[in-house]
Structure formats: C-alpha cells, structure tokens
Amino acid sequence: MPAEPGPTAAEPAPAPDGPAPASVRAPLGHVLLLGGTTEARRLAEALSRQVPYRVTTSLAGRVAAPVLPPGEVRIGGFGGPAGLADWTAAHGVTHLIDATHPFAERMSFNAAAASALSGVPLLALRRPGWTPGPGDDWSFTDSLAGAAAALPSLGGRAFLTTGRTGLHTFAELTDTWFLVRSVDPPAGAVPPRLEVLLARGPFGLDEERELLARHRIDVLVTKDSGGAATAPKLTAAREAGIPVLVVRRPPVPAGVAEVGSVGAALRWLGTPGAGDAPGDGIEPSTDAGGS
C-alpha cells in the first residue's frame, strides 16, 4: 500500500496539543517564540542550527500566508495571560521570547503577565526604532487617533503605512486621499478615498521614489516600526521634501528585559558560542504592522 503523502512545504509543523514526551525534549529546554517578525524567524533559524533547543513559534494568524520559520509552529491566540501561562506549563516551556511586532502591545502585555504567573523568564526582542536625520521633516504622535487628527494639516494625499488593521481610525477623513500597501486586503471600515496596493516587501529606494511620484504623495504616515529594510520610504520622503508623521511605539512592559538583536537574544539564552547570528540585521515584519 503506498504511503500517505506528508504535509506540503506551505503547511506549518504542528505544535502538539499535549506535553512533549521527556524523551524528545531538548536538553537545553523549550523556547516559546512569540513571532510574526523576521527577527523571530531569524532567531528560530539560529536556534535550529546552533543549539539543541526545542523551539515553538507562535503566530497571531493575521497574515494569510506568513513566511514560516523552522521548528514547530502554532497559529492563533492563547486566550489571554492565563491561557498562555497554562500552555507554557503543559508544554515544558523554559524560556519565553516576545519577538512580536513593536506595536503588538496586547500580546506583549499578555506575555509579561503570563511570565509573572508561570515564573518562566521572558525576553523582549525589539528592532531598534528610527530617528530623524538631517533634511527630515518629521512630526510625532502617540497613537493612530493622534495621527488621524494631525493629518489634514500636513497634506491631502497620504501614503499610509501604519498597517491595514488600523484603517478604521482614518475612516472619517473624507477629504484626504489615501494610498495603502499591505500583504492582504483590508477589512472593515476604511477611508472613502482609498487605493490599496497588495504587495509584500521589502521595497527598494527606487521603488519608493517612483511610488511617491506616481501617486503625487504629499505626506507619509508611518509607525516607528524600525528596521533598515522598510526605511527606504523615509529616505524617498526626505529627498522629495515630503513631511513624515510618525506614530511612536509603545514601551515594553515594565520589568521585562529587552534586547535589539538576534545575537543578544542568543546570549540571553546562554547558547554555546552565541555571537551575532547570521541574519542579525533588522528586517521587515511579516505578521503585523505596516510596510
């Protein structure tokens, strides 16, 4: 009888519902990686190559076809801090790493609360934020609502790169024309004058220059997601003399250790010979935020 076919390459390796048998647990422990960013995927890759950790990456499931990391993958929520704490206990998790998007504030809060409940140590892996340079015309706000309030005074044709899930915040701006770029189509309330480009980054400087010119953009709205791979739009805006409205990132929960690179996360784990891992540079997120 022919063997049944295995899962396709696009399917995640399932995280088992029950605790892993002791015989298959890695000797250095079990890392639960709250992912959705390239940093998370690079860390999973480094751990799978260098050290005998069991690694499970958890994705929120906001992107229809995310780039999957090596190791076990689970998709979906935990049911709040208590559910996350229960999952870590049931699966023998020894280290919890929050490598979600810098603006995934609720998940970061849940991770901190779950760590307090379970006693599992927690690390936040965050890409460094952006800072304006000579020639930049940046203004800052603390929220998407603040950005919506400030936007009409800055321009009438906006390149909105704050992510598709927050578009409802701008839905009442009837006089502003918006260009939005996202991996998946937006859902829910959106601004009435809206054009959507479905594309997955990273995007080069020439592409960003052409996009701003072709759509006659006169203001760029972005979150302080950080990272070199999504920064070309900022360079293109500076060259074109376009103002940039930046939404500040929320802080990491109080008391949570924070690092800014994959190599530093490996050192926190105490992995043998952990230096700056391949892919330690900052790249765009794949499960949250904007482009």
N, C-alpha and C positions, 0 to 999 in steps of 0.2 A: 504494500500500500504506500503510495507516495506520501512524503512528509508534508504536513501543512505549512503554508508559507508563513514566514515571520512578519513582524511589523515593517512597514515601509520606512525609508530614511526620514520622512517628514513626521513620523509619529514619535512622541516623547517616550523615553524609557519610563515605565510607570513606577511611582513610589509605592511600595506595598502598603496595604491598609493596616496590617498588623506589624508588631515589632519584628525587627530582623533577628534571625537566629544568631546566637552568640558566635557560632562557627563562621559566619560570614561578615561579622563586624570588623571594621578595620582596626588595627592595633592602636592607632593614634586617636581614634574617636570618630564621631559622626558630625559633620558640619552641615547645618541647615542654612542655605544661602538664599536670602530673600532677594530675588533677582529682577530682571527686566531691563538691565542696562548692559552695555558692553563691558563695563568694569566687572560686573558679576560673571559674565561669561568667560572673560579672561582669567578670573580667579579660579573658576571651576576647571578650566583647561590646565592651569598651572598645578592645581592640586592633583588632578588626574595623572599628570606626567611625573611629578616630582616626589610625592609622598603618599603613603598608603592610608589616606583618609577615605572614609565613605562620605560622599558628597550628594546631597539632595538640593536641587534648585527649585524654589517655589516661584511661579509666575502668576501675576494677577489675572491674566487672560484678556487684557484689554485690546491686544493686537491679534488679528485673526490668524496670522501665520508668523509667529515670532521666530527669530533665529535661536535654535535650541543649543544649549550647552552640553558637554559630555556629562555622564553620570545620570543619576535618577532625576526625573522631573515630575513635579506635581503642578497642576494648574487649578486656580481657584482660591477662594478665601478660606480662613480657618474658623470663622465665627467669633472674631474678637480676641482679646488678650487671653481669656481663659481657654478658648479653643486652641490657640497657638501653644500655650503652656502645656496643655494636655497632649498635643501632638508631639512636642519635643520629649515629653516623658515617655510616651508609648513607643517612640522610635529610637530611644537611646541617644538623643542629640547631646553632644558635649560642648559645642560651640555654635553660637548664633551670630550670623553676619547680615546686617541690613545694608544691602547694596542696591536698594531701590533708587528710583529717580529722586533727585534732591527735593522735588516738590510732592513726593508721595507722603505727605505729612501724617495722614491717618495710619498708614502701615507702620511708619517709624514709631508713632506713639504706641501702637499695639505691641510692637516688638519690645519696646522698653518696659511696658507693663508686664508682658509675658516673661521677660528675663527676671524681673523682680519677683514674680510669682514662683518661677521654677528654679531660680538660682543658677540657670545656665548663663555663662558670661556672654555679653553682647558687644559687638563692634559695629560702628557705622563706617562704611566705605563710601566716601563722597568725593567726586571730582572737584578740583578747585574751581571757584567761581571766576567770572570775568571782571576785569577792571578797565575803565576807560583810559585811553591814551591820548597823546597829542592829536588834535584835529577832531576828536569825537565830540558829538553833541548829544549827550545822554541826560535823561532825567529818570528819576526813580520813584517807584510806588511800592506799597507793601502788599497789594492784593490785585486780583483781576478787576474787582469793583473799582478800585482806585484808578486802574488803567483805563477802564471804560469812562470814568468821569473826566480824566485828563485828556483823553484822545482828541475830542473835537477841536481843542485849541491848538493842536500840533499839526494836523493835516487832514486831508479829505480822502486820500487813497492809501489805505493802510495794508501793509504786509503783516499779517497777524500770525505769529509763530509760537503761540502760547499753548498749543495743544487743542485737539478737537473737543475734548470733554468740557472745556470751559466756554464754549462759544455762546451758550445761553446768556452769559454775563453781558455780551455786547449786542444782544438781540434787539434792544430798544434804540440803538443808534441808527436811525433811518437815513441820515444824511451822509454817512460815511460809507465809502465803497471798500470792501474787504477782499483781500486775497489770502486764502488759507491753503497750506500744504500739509498733507497728512498721509499716513500709510493706508488708513481705512477711511471710508466716508463718514462725515459727522452725522450724528443723530440728535433728535430733539430740537429745541428752539435754536435758530441761527439768525444772524443779521439778514435783513431783507435784500441788501445789495451785496451779494457774496459770490465769489468764484472759488472753486475748490480744485486744487491740483493734487492728484493721487500719485505720490512718489515716495520712495524710500532713499534716505541719504546714505552716505554723506554727499554733500554738494560742493563743487569746487568754486573758486573765486570767479572764474569766467562765467560759470552758470549763474551765480548770484548777481553779477553785474548785468548780465543780459536780462534776467528776470525783472530786476528793479526798473530797468529802462523800458522794457517792453510793456510793462503794466503801469508805467508812469507813477510809481510808488513815491509818496512824499513823506511817509512816516513808517518806521519799523517798530513793532511791538513784540517784545520777547520776554521770556523768563530768564533769570540768571541760572541757566542750566549748566553753564561751564563747558569746558572741553574745546580742544583745538578743531575737531572735525566739523562742528557746527558754527565756528567763529567766522568763516568767510563772509557770511551775510553782514556781519558787523563791519568788516573791512570794506565791503562794497558800499555800505551805507555811508561810512566816513568819506570814501572817495567821491561819492555823489552829493555830499553835503546834506544828507537826509538825517533828521533827528531820530533818536532811538529812545523808546520808552521801555524801561527795564523793570520787571517785577522782581523784587528781592526774594531770595529763597528763605523758607522758614528755618529756624535754628534746629540743630539736632537736639533731641530731648535731653534735659539736664541730667548730668551724671553718666552719660553714655560716652565711652571712648570713641574717638574719631580719627581716621587716617585718610590720606588723599591719594593713595596708590595701591596697586595690587601687591607690589613688593612689601610695602609696610603692613598690609593685611597678612601676608605670609609670615612676616616676622612676629606679628602679634600671636599667630597660631603656634609659633615656636617650631616651624618646619625646618628640617635639616638643610643647611646651606641656602636659606632663603635670602636672595638678594632681590634686585629689581627684576621681576619676571618678564619674559617675552610678552609683548602686548601691554606693558605697564603704562603706556601713554593713554591719554584720555580720549575716548571716542564717544559717538552719539548714543543716546539711549535707544532701546528698541521696543519698550513696552509702555512708556508714559512720556508725557511732556510734549514739546513741540519740536519743529525742525528749523 
